[in-house]
């Protein structure tokens, strides 16, 4: 039986796993699904249609599933959605909006969203991502797995942040961020290889060394970018992923 505080308001159309906990003054709307082991600590608002998977913890004053923050385009009711995976920690005052059309805003699993950050409509966040305080992800932004953001960073609409990238505090990303690198500045520029993040992820030393060679060739060498990419040894899968991300389509 879910544990629901007497001051919480839960819509009768919400679906709650038997071990869900809903704290004081929280509000759970219609067409919300809360998976097993999910905890809404206090003053949390979840509007539907929103689905949370297993083991998510949501801290006070977070608001999940609100309408997209844009000029309305007349979407029929029920065509927008927010889908959140498993074992995410969503801290105080985080806002995550529904999608704006017949798609979904999606948050993966094992992520940490720190206080005051915002994920806008139609954005996608992968797995094992850390989003620090007051980071702003604009509509349709895509964040791949194992990315880390420093506080107050921003990502513009439709920008993709590659896997295992580190976006430094205050960085303003208006162009795609390559995988495995550190970007910093306004506007954000590639500064170095994210060796610390790669080690923390458990990437083998041999792959990090191969990426270092590739990074120097592409970002520090004298050859034009296209020639440097063509000359990369892509035996290592991480170098191959870097080349694929940087090769124009």
Phi, psi and omega in degrees: 000125179302145177264108185241122180296145182302335182272351180284153177242120182236122181293142181297341178273357176288147179249119184241132172294156186300334184253018177293144175240129180236117188274183187303137171062017175281155180231124179240121187271184178293151178059033171257135177241120178249118184282177183303146174065015178280139181230123170257111194289307179187148175054032178265140176242126176234117180254148183260167001281122179221138178237125171248134181281219186269140166069025177277143176238124183241126187268169187304141173070010169288146179231117184243134173087014175294162178301151178302143183269075182202173177294128185296138179248015176075034177297133175298150179302137176091357180269353177252160188198154168235127179238125181238134184282224189246149168057045173262146174249114186246109191274188190299138173064018173289140174237131177228122187262158173294168175289169184257348179212196188286068178211216176202152163275134188229130172244131182282224186233156175062041179253156173240116176251110186279174191304134170079007179278162185226133174242116187275178184303141174067008177283156178231127176241131183282218182250153176058042180256139174246120181244111186283178187303133171067017173291142182239118175255118184282174182303138176069008174296149179234126179240119181281179185295151171065023176277146174235133177248135166280165185299147174068014175286160180222146178233126183284171181301138174067006179280141178252131176253117187288162185301144177058023173281156172241118178259110188293161180305132177079001181292139178247109187261110177251355176228161182303141179261122180296157176291152168074009185245168170257130173241148184207149171109172177233101003277152190296137176231153178290129183246323186195173171279140182276069184293322179297314179297321179294320178295317179297328178287341180094018179291138183298148181301324181297321179290322178295319177297319178296321177294323177300316178297317180294319180299313180299319181294319186276317189258342183238350183282175183267345181287150171302153185306315183298317180292320180296319178295320180298328183272000182291142171277110186261025176300319179283134183295331179289321175295320178299319179295321178298315180297316181297321181291328185267349181278123181299143178257000000 
